[in-house]
Amino acid sequence: MGDLRKPQHPQPQHIQPQHLQPQKHEVPHAEPTPVSKAYWDLCAQGQLAFQRCADCGFINAPATEVCRDCLGTRLSWEASTGRGTLYSWTVVWRPVTPTFEVPYAPAIVEMDEGFHVVTNLIGVEPDRIEAGMPVQAEFHEVGDGLVLPYFRPYIAPAGR
């Protein structure tokens, strides 16, 4: 059995290797709710954030009205470093809807603070994606004012 982290099927011959890019057009998405509105407003300002419970310290992500750990209601927003580690991903060559430009790589990132974000990768060739890769959030508008956090490989400055 080969390395399961590497693609088992070669990319289509008509598509040259390239760095993954943010979507350029409006994409299907859930509408912000009263609970999630602060998250989306902060994304529009270029800040990734999460909720922390003032009663027990538990991180609640995605946003919620009640702490998932202690059922407390004193939740506040905190800024994330925007850095994390790639946990899981796939590369899509045939989108479910023509709205999406291929290739794109939906991913799960484990943030340095301990919560997970479902996102897309950018700035890397599909065959260079690796589990455990350090990544950094970067924000892009994808139509109608919606700003999404994408993640690209992160290389720490020398000396850190």
MIGU-371171 format. One record per atom (N, C-alpha, C): residue number from 1; residue in three letters; atom name; x, y, z. Coordinates in Angstrom, 2 decimals, always signed. Layout:
# residues N
R   resi   resn   name        c1        c2        c3
R    NUM    ALA     CA         X         Y         Z
...
***
This chain:
# residues 160
R   resi   resn   name        c1        c2        c3
R      1    MET      N     +0.86     -1.17     +0.00
R      1    MET     CA     +0.00     +0.00     +0.00
R      1    MET      C     +0.90     +1.23     +0.00
R      2    GLY      N     +0.58     +2.21     -0.83
R      2    GLY     CA     +1.38     +3.43     -0.94
R      2    GLY      C     +1.07     +4.44     +0.15
R      3    ASP      N     +1.71     +5.57     +0.06
R      3    ASP     CA     +1.50     +6.67     +1.00
R      3    ASP      C     +0.11     +7.25     +0.77
R      4    LEU      N     -0.79     +7.06     +1.72
R      4    LEU     CA     -2.18     +7.49     +1.55
R      4    LEU      C     -2.35     +9.00     +1.60
R      5    ARG      N     -1.31     +9.72     +2.02
R      5    ARG     CA     -1.40    +11.17     +2.08
R      5    ARG      C     -1.16    +11.80     +0.72
R      6    LYS      N     -0.66    +11.05     -0.23
R      6    LYS     CA     -0.38    +11.58     -1.56
R      6    LYS      C     -1.52    +11.18     -2.49
R      7    PRO      N     -1.80    +12.00     -3.51
R      7    PRO     CA     -2.88    +11.67     -4.43
R      7    PRO      C     -2.67    +10.30     -5.07
R      8    GLN      N     -3.71     +9.51     -5.16
R      8    GLN     CA     -3.63     +8.19     -5.77
R      8    GLN      C     -3.89     +8.27     -7.28
R      9    HIS      N     -4.43     +9.40     -7.73
R      9    HIS     CA     -4.73     +9.57     -9.14
R      9    HIS      C     -4.03    +10.83     -9.63
R     10    PRO      N     -3.37    +10.75    -10.77
R     10    PRO     CA     -2.70    +11.96    -11.28
R     10    PRO      C     -3.72    +13.01    -11.65
R     11    GLN      N     -3.29    +14.27    -11.61
R     11    GLN     CA     -4.19    +15.35    -12.01
R     11    GLN      C     -4.46    +15.25    -13.51
R     12    PRO      N     -5.60    +15.77    -13.97
R     12    PRO     CA     -5.91    +15.72    -15.39
R     12    PRO      C     -4.79    +16.33    -16.23
R     13    GLN      N     -4.53    +15.73    -17.38
R     13    GLN     CA     -3.43    +16.15    -18.24
R     13    GLN      C     -3.57    +17.59    -18.73
R     14    HIS      N     -4.79    +18.08    -18.91
R     14    HIS     CA     -5.00    +19.42    -19.45
R     14    HIS      C     -4.79    +20.53    -18.41
R     15    ILE      N     -4.57    +20.17    -17.15
R     15    ILE     CA     -4.39    +21.17    -16.10
R     15    ILE      C     -2.94    +21.13    -15.63
R     16    GLN      N     -2.24    +22.23    -15.78
R     16    GLN     CA     -0.86    +22.32    -15.35
R     16    GLN      C     -0.80    +22.57    -13.85
R     17    PRO      N     +0.27    +22.05    -13.18
R     17    PRO     CA     +0.41    +22.33    -11.75
R     17    PRO      C     +0.46    +23.83    -11.51
R     18    GLN      N     -0.24    +24.27    -10.51
R     18    GLN     CA     -0.27    +25.70    -10.16
R     18    GLN      C     -0.60    +25.84     -8.69
R     19    HIS      N     -0.27    +27.00     -8.16
R     19    HIS     CA     -0.65    +27.26     -6.78
R     19    HIS      C     -2.16    +27.41     -6.69
R     20    LEU      N     -2.74    +26.85     -5.66
R     20    LEU     CA     -4.17    +26.99     -5.43
R     20    LEU      C     -4.49    +28.45     -5.17
R     21    GLN      N     -5.63    +28.90     -5.67
R     21    GLN     CA     -6.04    +30.30     -5.57
R     21    GLN      C     -7.39    +30.41     -4.86
R     22    PRO      N     -7.65    +31.59     -4.25
R     22    PRO     CA     -8.99    +31.81     -3.68
R     22    PRO      C    -10.04    +31.81     -4.79
R     23    GLN      N    -11.25    +31.49     -4.43
R     23    GLN     CA    -12.34    +31.59     -5.41
R     23    GLN      C    -12.53    +33.06     -5.77
R     24    LYS      N    -12.86    +33.32     -7.02
R     24    LYS     CA    -12.98    +34.70     -7.49
R     24    LYS      C    -14.42    +35.19     -7.56
R     25    HIS      N    -15.35    +34.28     -7.41
R     25    HIS     CA    -16.76    +34.63     -7.54
R     25    HIS      C    -17.51    +34.23     -6.28
R     26    GLU      N    -18.73    +34.73     -6.17
R     26    GLU     CA    -19.56    +34.38     -5.02
R     26    GLU      C    -19.72    +32.86     -4.94
R     27    VAL      N    -19.61    +32.33     -3.74
R     27    VAL     CA    -19.75    +30.90     -3.52
R     27    VAL      C    -20.94    +30.63     -2.61
R     28    PRO      N    -21.55    +29.46     -2.71
R     28    PRO     CA    -22.65    +29.13     -1.80
R     28    PRO      C    -22.16    +29.18     -0.35
R     29    HIS      N    -22.97    +29.76     +0.51
R     29    HIS     CA    -22.59    +29.87     +1.92
R     29    HIS      C    -23.83    +30.09     +2.78
R     30    ALA      N    -23.66    +29.77     +4.05
R     30    ALA     CA    -24.74    +30.03     +5.01
R     30    ALA      C    -24.77    +31.52     +5.32
R     31    GLU      N    -25.93    +32.03     +5.57
R     31    GLU     CA    -26.07    +33.43     +5.95
R     31    GLU      C    -25.67    +33.60     +7.41
R     32    PRO      N    -25.00    +34.70     +7.74
R     32    PRO     CA    -24.67    +34.94     +9.16
R     32    PRO      C    -25.93    +34.98    +10.01
R     33    THR      N    -25.81    +34.45    +11.21
R     33    THR     CA    -26.91    +34.46    +12.18
R     33    THR      C    -26.54    +35.44    +13.29
R     34    PRO      N    -27.46    +35.74    +14.18
R     34    PRO     CA    -27.09    +36.60    +15.31
R     34    PRO      C    -25.89    +36.04    +16.10
R     35    VAL      N    -25.76    +34.72    +16.18
R     35    VAL     CA    -24.65    +34.10    +16.90
R     35    VAL      C    -23.34    +34.20    +16.13
R     36    SER      N    -23.39    +34.02    +14.80
R     36    SER     CA    -22.16    +33.99    +14.00
R     36    SER      C    -21.77    +35.34    +13.39
R     37    LYS      N    -22.64    +36.35    +13.49
R     37    LYS     CA    -22.38    +37.64    +12.84
R     37    LYS      C    -21.05    +38.26    +13.25
R     38    ALA      N    -20.70    +38.19    +14.53
R     38    ALA     CA    -19.43    +38.77    +14.99
R     38    ALA      C    -18.25    +38.09    +14.31
R     39    TYR      N    -18.32    +36.78    +14.13
R     39    TYR     CA    -17.25    +36.04    +13.45
R     39    TYR      C    -17.05    +36.59    +12.04
R     40    TRP      N    -18.15    +36.72    +11.29
R     40    TRP     CA    -18.06    +37.19     +9.90
R     40    TRP      C    -17.64    +38.64     +9.83
R     41    ASP      N    -18.09    +39.47    +10.77
R     41    ASP     CA    -17.66    +40.87    +10.80
R     41    ASP      C    -16.15    +40.96    +11.03
R     42    LEU      N    -15.63    +40.12    +11.92
R     42    LEU     CA    -14.19    +40.12    +12.19
R     42    LEU      C    -13.41    +39.60    +10.98
R     43    CYS      N    -13.94    +38.58    +10.30
R     43    CYS     CA    -13.28    +38.11     +9.07
R     43    CYS      C    -13.19    +39.24     +8.06
R     44    ALA      N    -14.24    +40.04     +7.93
R     44    ALA     CA    -14.24    +41.16     +6.99
R     44    ALA      C    -13.16    +42.18     +7.34
R     45    GLN      N    -12.75    +42.21     +8.61
R     45    GLN     CA    -11.68    +43.11     +9.06
R     45    GLN      C    -10.31    +42.42     +9.03
R     46    GLY      N    -10.27    +41.18     +8.51
R     46    GLY     CA     -9.00    +40.46     +8.42
R     46    GLY      C     -8.55    +39.84     +9.72
R     47    GLN      N     -9.51    +39.47    +10.59
R     47    GLN     CA     -9.17    +38.88    +11.89
R     47    GLN      C     -9.94    +37.59    +12.09
R     48    LEU      N     -9.22    +36.51    +12.34
R     48    LEU     CA     -9.85    +35.25    +12.69
R     48    LEU      C    -10.10    +35.26    +14.20
R     49    ALA      N    -11.27    +34.84    +14.62
R     49    ALA     CA    -11.63    +34.90    +16.03
R     49    ALA      C    -12.37    +33.63    +16.45
R     50    PHE      N    -12.45    +33.45    +17.76
R     50    PHE     CA    -13.15    +32.32    +18.33
R     50    PHE      C    -13.81    +32.77    +19.63
R     51    GLN      N    -14.77    +31.98    +20.10
R     51    GLN     CA    -15.43    +32.28    +21.36
R     51    GLN      C    -14.76    +31.50    +22.49
R     52    ARG      N    -14.62    +32.16    +23.66
R     52    ARG     CA    -14.13    +31.49    +24.87
R     52    ARG      C    -15.16    +31.71    +25.96
R     53    CYS      N    -15.40    +30.67    +26.73
R     53    CYS     CA    -16.34    +30.75    +27.85
R     53    CYS      C    -15.65    +31.38    +29.05
R     54    ALA      N    -16.26    +32.42    +29.59
R     54    ALA     CA    -15.69    +33.10    +30.76
R     54    ALA      C    -15.83    +32.25    +32.03
R     55    ASP      N    -16.74    +31.29    +32.02
R     55    ASP     CA    -16.96    +30.46    +33.21
R     55    ASP      C    -15.95    +29.32    +33.32
R     56    CYS      N    -15.64    +28.65    +32.20
R     56    CYS     CA    -14.76    +27.48    +32.27
R     56    CYS      C    -13.52    +27.58    +31.38
R     57    GLY      N    -13.46    +28.60    +30.50
R     57    GLY     CA    -12.31    +28.78    +29.63
R     57    GLY      C    -12.34    +27.97    +28.35
R     58    PHE      N    -13.38    +27.17    +28.15
R     58    PHE     CA    -13.48    +26.31    +26.97
R     58    PHE      C    -13.61    +27.17    +25.70
R     59    ILE      N    -12.95    +26.74    +24.64
R     59    ILE     CA    -13.06    +27.41    +23.34
R     59    ILE      C    -14.23    +26.80    +22.59
R     60    ASN      N    -15.13    +27.66    +22.14
R     60    ASN     CA    -16.29    +27.23    +21.37
R     60    ASN      C    -16.14    +27.71    +19.93
R     61    ALA      N    -15.92    +26.77    +19.04
R     61    ALA     CA    -15.82    +27.09    +17.62
R     61    ALA      C    -16.38    +25.89    +16.86
R     62    PRO      N    -17.37    +26.15    +15.99
R     62    PRO     CA    -17.93    +27.44    +15.63
R     62    PRO      C    -18.75    +28.07    +16.77
R     63    ALA      N    -19.14    +29.30    +16.51
R     63    ALA     CA    -19.85    +30.10    +17.51
R     63    ALA      C    -21.13    +29.41    +17.99
R     64    THR      N    -21.44    +29.68    +19.24
R     64    THR     CA    -22.62    +29.07    +19.85
R     64    THR      C    -23.22    +30.04    +20.87
R     65    GLU      N    -24.45    +29.77    +21.29
R     65    GLU     CA    -25.10    +30.60    +22.30
R     65    GLU      C    -24.77    +30.14    +23.71
R     66    VAL      N    -24.43    +28.85    +23.84
R     66    VAL     CA    -24.19    +28.23    +25.14
R     66    VAL      C    -22.90    +27.41    +25.06
R     67    CYS      N    -22.04    +27.51    +26.06
R     67    CYS     CA    -20.78    +26.77    +26.08
R     67    CYS      C    -21.04    +25.27    +25.93
R     68    ARG      N    -20.31    +24.65    +25.04
R     68    ARG     CA    -20.46    +23.21    +24.82
R     68    ARG      C    -19.91    +22.39    +25.98
R     69    ASP      N    -19.10    +23.01    +26.84
R     69    ASP     CA    -18.50    +22.26    +27.94
R     69    ASP      C    -19.29    +22.39    +29.24
R     70    CYS      N    -19.62    +23.64    +29.64
R     70    CYS     CA    -20.27    +23.84    +30.95
R     70    CYS      C    -21.69    +24.41    +30.86
R     71    LEU      N    -22.14    +24.69    +29.65
R     71    LEU     CA    -23.46    +25.27    +29.39
R     71    LEU      C    -23.57    +26.72    +29.87
R     72    GLY      N    -22.44    +27.34    +30.15
R     72    GLY     CA    -22.44    +28.76    +30.52
R     72    GLY      C    -22.81    +29.63    +29.34
R     73    THR      N    -23.24    +30.84    +29.65
R     73    THR     CA    -23.66    +31.76    +28.59
R     73    THR      C    -22.75    +32.99    +28.48
R     74    ARG      N    -21.70    +33.04    +29.29
R     74    ARG     CA    -20.79    +34.19    +29.25
R     74    ARG      C    -19.66    +33.89    +28.27
R     75    LEU      N    -19.97    +34.08    +26.99
R     75    LEU     CA    -19.02    +33.80    +25.91
R     75    LEU      C    -18.52    +35.11    +25.34
R     76    SER      N    -17.22    +35.18    +25.11
R     76    SER     CA    -16.65    +36.39    +24.51
R     76    SER      C    -15.76    +35.99    +23.34
R     77    TRP      N    -15.56    +36.95    +22.45
R     77    TRP     CA    -14.73    +36.73    +21.27
R     77    TRP      C    -13.27    +37.06    +21.57
R     78    GLU      N    -12.37    +36.22    +21.09
R     78    GLU     CA    -10.93    +36.45    +21.22
R     78    GLU      C    -10.29    +36.34    +19.84
R     79    ALA      N     -9.24    +37.10    +19.63
R     79    ALA     CA     -8.49    +37.05    +18.38
R     79    ALA      C     -7.60    +35.82    +18.36
R     80    SER      N     -7.57    +35.16    +17.23
R     80    SER     CA     -6.67    +34.03    +17.01
R     80    SER      C     -5.36    +34.56    +16.42
R     81    THR      N     -4.30    +33.80    +16.58
R     81    THR     CA     -3.03    +34.16    +15.92
R     81    THR      C     -3.16    +34.01    +14.41
R     82    GLY      N     -4.17    +33.23    +13.97
R     82    GLY     CA     -4.33    +32.97    +12.55
R     82    GLY      C     -3.41    +31.87    +12.05
R     83    ARG      N     -2.66    +31.25    +12.96
R     83    ARG     CA     -1.73    +30.19    +12.56
R     83    ARG      C     -2.22    +28.84    +13.07
R     84    GLY      N     -1.89    +27.82    +12.30
R     84    GLY     CA     -2.28    +26.48    +12.70
R     84    GLY      C     -1.53    +25.43    +11.91
R     85    THR      N     -2.04    +24.20    +11.99
R     85    THR     CA     -1.43    +23.06    +11.34
R     85    THR      C     -2.49    +22.36    +10.50
R     86    LEU      N     -2.11    +21.97     +9.29
R     86    LEU     CA     -3.04    +21.27     +8.42
R     86    LEU      C     -3.35    +19.89     +8.99
R     87    TYR      N     -4.62    +19.64     +9.24
R     87    TYR     CA     -5.07    +18.38     +9.82
R     87    TYR      C     -5.52    +17.41     +8.72
R     88    SER      N     -6.35    +17.91     +7.78
R     88    SER     CA     -6.90    +17.06     +6.72
R     88    SER      C     -7.26    +17.92     +5.52
R     89    TRP      N     -7.31    +17.31     +4.34
R     89    TRP     CA     -7.66    +18.03     +3.12
R     89    TRP      C     -8.00    +17.05     +2.01
R     90    THR      N     -8.55    +17.59     +0.94
R     90    THR     CA     -8.72    +16.88     -0.31
R     90    THR      C     -8.56    +17.90     -1.42
R     91    VAL      N     -8.19    +17.46     -2.59
R     91    VAL     CA     -8.10    +18.36     -3.74
R     91    VAL      C     -9.25    +18.02     -4.67
R     92    VAL      N    -10.03    +19.03     -5.01
R     92    VAL     CA    -11.20    +18.85     -5.86
R     92    VAL      C    -10.85    +19.25     -7.29
R     93    TRP      N    -11.05    +18.31     -8.21
R     93    TRP     CA    -10.82    +18.58     -9.64
R     93    TRP      C    -12.12    +18.64    -10.41
R     94    ARG      N    -13.20    +18.10     -9.83
R     94    ARG     CA    -14.53    +18.12    -10.45
R     94    ARG      C    -15.51    +18.66     -9.42
R     95    PRO      N    -15.84    +19.94     -9.50
R     95    PRO     CA    -16.69    +20.54     -8.47
R     95    PRO      C    -18.13    +20.04     -8.53
R     96    VAL      N    -18.78    +20.09     -7.38
R     96    VAL     CA    -20.19    +19.71     -7.29
R     96    VAL      C    -21.04    +20.71     -8.05
R     97    THR      N    -20.63    +21.97     -8.05
R     97    THR     CA    -21.34    +23.03     -8.75
R     97    THR      C    -20.34    +23.83     -9.58
R     98    PRO      N    -20.75    +24.34    -10.74
R     98    PRO     CA    -19.82    +25.10    -11.58
R     98    PRO      C    -19.40    +26.44    -10.96
R     99    THR      N    -19.99    +26.81     -9.83
R     99    THR     CA    -19.60    +28.05     -9.16
R     99    THR      C    -18.12    +28.01     -8.76
R    100    PHE      N    -17.63    +26.83     -8.39
R    100    PHE     CA    -16.26    +26.70     -7.91
R    100    PHE      C    -15.28    +26.51     -9.06
R    101    GLU      N    -14.16    +27.24     -8.97
R    101    GLU     CA    -13.08    +27.09     -9.95
R    101    GLU      C    -12.10    +26.06     -9.43
R    102    VAL      N    -11.73    +25.11    -10.29
R    102    VAL     CA    -10.81    +24.04     -9.89
R    102    VAL      C     -9.39    +24.35    -10.35
R    103    PRO      N     -8.42    +23.75     -9.69
R    103    PRO     CA     -8.57    +22.93     -8.50
R    103    PRO      C     -8.74    +23.79     -7.26
R    104    TYR      N     -9.34    +23.21     -6.23
R    104    TYR     CA     -9.38    +23.85     -4.92
R    104    TYR      C     -9.25    +22.74     -3.87
R    105    ALA      N     -8.83    +23.15     -2.67
R    105    ALA     CA     -8.54    +22.15     -1.64
R    105    ALA      C     -9.24    +22.49     -0.34
R    106    PRO      N    -10.45    +21.95     -0.13
R    106    PRO     CA    -11.08    +22.10     +1.18
R    106    PRO      C    -10.21    +21.43     +2.23
R    107    ALA      N    -10.15    +22.03     +3.41
R    107    ALA     CA     -9.24    +21.53     +4.44
R    107    ALA      C     -9.78    +21.77     +5.83
R    108    ILE      N     -9.23    +21.04     +6.78
R    108    ILE     CA     -9.45    +21.27     +8.20
R    108    ILE      C     -8.11    +21.67     +8.79
R    109    VAL      N     -8.09    +22.82     +9.46
R    109    VAL     CA     -6.87    +23.32    +10.09
R    109    VAL      C     -7.07    +23.30    +11.59
R    110    GLU      N     -6.08    +22.74    +12.30
R    110    GLU     CA     -6.08    +22.81    +13.76
R    110    GLU      C     -5.33    +24.07    +14.14
R    111    MET      N     -6.03    +25.02    +14.72
R    111    MET     CA     -5.43    +26.30    +15.07
R    111    MET      C     -4.52    +26.16    +16.28
R    112    ASP      N     -3.55    +27.06    +16.41
R    112    ASP     CA     -2.62    +27.03    +17.53
R    112    ASP      C     -3.36    +27.08    +18.88
R    113    GLU      N     -4.53    +27.71    +18.89
R    113    GLU     CA     -5.30    +27.81    +20.14
R    113    GLU      C     -6.06    +26.52    +20.46
R    114    GLY      N     -6.12    +25.58    +19.51
R    114    GLY     CA     -6.74    +24.29    +19.78
R    114    GLY      C     -8.06    +24.02    +19.10
R    115    PHE      N     -8.66    +24.99    +18.45
R    115    PHE     CA     -9.93    +24.74    +17.76
R    115    PHE      C     -9.64    +24.41    +16.29
R    116    HIS      N    -10.66    +23.93    +15.57
R    116    HIS     CA    -10.51    +23.56    +14.16
R    116    HIS      C    -11.32    +24.51    +13.28
R    117    VAL      N    -10.81    +24.75    +12.08
R    117    VAL     CA    -11.47    +25.59    +11.10
R    117    VAL      C    -11.60    +24.81     +9.80
R    118    VAL      N    -12.80    +24.81     +9.22
R    118    VAL     CA    -13.00    +24.26     +7.90
R    118    VAL      C    -12.77    +25.40     +6.93
R    119    THR      N    -11.91    +25.19     +5.93
R    119    THR     CA    -11.42    +26.28     +5.10
R    119    THR      C    -11.02    +25.75     +3.74
R    120    ASN      N    -10.26    +26.53     +3.01
R    120    ASN     CA     -9.62    +26.11     +1.76
R    120    ASN      C     -8.17    +26.53     +1.80
R    121    LEU      N     -7.33    +25.74     +1.15
R    121    LEU     CA     -5.90    +26.06     +1.06
R    121    LEU      C     -5.63    +26.89     -0.18
R    122    ILE      N     -4.65    +27.79     -0.09
R    122    ILE     CA     -4.19    +28.58     -1.23
R    122    ILE      C     -2.66    +28.67     -1.16
R    123    GLY      N     -2.06    +29.12     -2.27
R    123    GLY     CA     -0.64    +29.41     -2.27
R    123    GLY      C     +0.27    +28.19     -2.24
R    124    VAL      N     -0.26    +27.05     -2.65
R    124    VAL     CA     +0.54    +25.83     -2.66
R    124    VAL      C     +0.07    +24.97     -3.84
R    125    GLU      N     +1.00    +24.26     -4.46
R    125    GLU     CA     +0.61    +23.32     -5.51
R    125    GLU      C     -0.08    +22.12     -4.87
R    126    PRO      N     -1.12    +21.59     -5.50
R    126    PRO     CA     -1.85    +20.47     -4.89
R    126    PRO      C     -0.97    +19.30     -4.47
R    127    ASP      N     +0.05    +18.97     -5.25
R    127    ASP     CA     +0.87    +17.82     -4.89
R    127    ASP      C     +1.94    +18.12     -3.84
R    128    ARG      N     +1.98    +19.36     -3.36
R    128    ARG     CA     +2.93    +19.74     -2.31
R    128    ARG      C     +2.26    +19.87     -0.94
R    129    ILE      N     +0.97    +19.59     -0.87
R    129    ILE     CA     +0.24    +19.66     +0.40
R    129    ILE      C     +0.65    +18.47     +1.25
R    130    GLU      N     +0.91    +18.74     +2.53
R    130    GLU     CA     +1.32    +17.68     +3.45
R    130    GLU      C     +0.61    +17.82     +4.80
R    131    ALA      N     +0.24    +16.68     +5.37
R    131    ALA     CA     -0.33    +16.69     +6.72
R    131    ALA      C     +0.69    +17.28     +7.68
R    132    GLY      N     +0.21    +18.09     +8.61
R    132    GLY     CA     +1.08    +18.71     +9.59
R    132    GLY      C     +1.76    +19.99     +9.12
R    133    MET      N     +1.47    +20.39     +7.89
R    133    MET     CA     +2.07    +21.59     +7.31
R    133    MET      C     +1.62    +22.82     +8.10
R    134    PRO      N     +2.55    +23.70     +8.53
R    134    PRO     CA     +2.15    +24.94     +9.19
R    134    PRO      C     +1.44    +25.87     +8.19
R    135    VAL      N     +0.36    +26.47     +8.62
R    135    VAL     CA     -0.41    +27.36     +7.74
R    135    VAL      C     -0.78    +28.65     +8.46
R    136    GLN      N     -1.12    +29.66     +7.68
R    136    GLN     CA     -1.47    +30.99     +8.19
R    136    GLN      C     -2.74    +31.47     +7.48
R    137    ALA      N     -3.66    +32.06     +8.23
R    137    ALA     CA     -4.89    +32.59     +7.64
R    137    ALA      C     -4.60    +33.79     +6.76
R    138    GLU      N     -5.40    +33.91     +5.71
R    138    GLU     CA     -5.35    +35.05     +4.79
R    138    GLU      C     -6.79    +35.26     +4.32
R    139    PHE      N     -7.25    +36.48     +4.25
R    139    PHE     CA     -8.66    +36.75     +4.00
R    139    PHE      C     -8.88    +37.26     +2.59
R    140    HIS      N     -9.97    +36.74     +1.95
R    140    HIS     CA    -10.30    +37.13     +0.58
R    140    HIS      C    -11.80    +37.30     +0.44
R    141    GLU      N    -12.19    +38.36     -0.25
R    141    GLU     CA    -13.60    +38.57     -0.55
R    141    GLU      C    -13.98    +37.67     -1.72
R    142    VAL      N    -15.10    +37.00     -1.59
R    142    VAL     CA    -15.55    +36.09     -2.65
R    142    VAL      C    -16.93    +36.49     -3.17
R    143    GLY      N    -17.16    +37.77     -3.25
R    143    GLY     CA    -18.41    +38.26     -3.81
R    143    GLY      C    -19.39    +38.72     -2.76
R    144    ASP      N    -20.13    +39.78     -3.08
R    144    ASP     CA    -21.21    +40.30     -2.26
R    144    ASP      C    -20.79    +40.58     -0.81
R    145    GLY      N    -19.54    +41.02     -0.62
R    145    GLY     CA    -19.08    +41.42     +0.69
R    145    GLY      C    -18.66    +40.29     +1.61
R    146    LEU      N    -18.81    +39.04     +1.17
R    146    LEU     CA    -18.42    +37.91     +2.01
R    146    LEU      C    -16.90    +37.76     +1.97
R    147    VAL      N    -16.28    +37.78     +3.15
R    147    VAL     CA    -14.83    +37.59     +3.27
R    147    VAL      C    -14.59    +36.27     +3.98
R    148    LEU      N    -13.82    +35.40     +3.33
R    148    LEU     CA    -13.54    +34.07     +3.88
R    148    LEU      C    -12.09    +33.94     +4.31
R    149    PRO      N    -11.85    +33.20     +5.38
R    149    PRO     CA    -10.47    +32.89     +5.73
R    149    PRO      C     -9.99    +31.70     +4.90
R    150    TYR      N     -8.93    +31.92     +4.16
R    150    TYR     CA     -8.22    +30.85     +3.45
R    150    TYR      C     -6.91    +30.64     +4.21
R    151    PHE      N     -6.24    +29.53     +3.95
R    151    PHE     CA     -4.96    +29.27     +4.62
R    151    PHE      C     -3.90    +28.92     +3.60
R    152    ARG      N     -2.70    +29.49     +3.83
R    152    ARG     CA     -1.56    +29.22     +2.97
R    152    ARG      C     -0.41    +28.71     +3.82
R    153    PRO      N     +0.56    +28.03     +3.21
R    153    PRO     CA     +1.72    +27.58     +3.98
R    153    PRO      C     +2.37    +28.74     +4.70
R    154    TYR      N     +2.82    +28.45     +5.93
R    154    TYR     CA     +3.47    +29.46     +6.76
R    154    TYR      C     +4.91    +29.04     +7.02
R    155    ILE      N     +5.81    +29.95     +6.75
R    155    ILE     CA     +7.22    +29.72     +7.06
R    155    ILE      C     +7.60    +30.76     +8.09
R    156    ALA      N     +7.96    +30.30     +9.28
R    156    ALA     CA     +8.31    +31.22    +10.37
R    156    ALA      C     +9.55    +31.99    +10.00
R    157    PRO      N     +9.59    +33.28    +10.35
R    157    PRO     CA    +10.80    +34.07    +10.11
R    157    PRO      C    +12.00    +33.45    +10.84
R    158    ALA      N    +13.17    +33.64    +10.29
R    158    ALA     CA    +14.38    +33.08    +10.89
R    158    ALA      C    +14.51    +33.55    +12.34
R    159    GLY      N    +14.95    +32.65    +13.19
R    159    GLY     CA    +15.15    +33.01    +14.60
R    159    GLY      C    +13.95    +32.80    +15.48
R    160    ARG      N    +12.85    +32.27    +14.93
R    160    ARG     CA    +11.65    +32.04    +15.76
R    160    ARG      C    +11.45    +30.57    +16.01
***
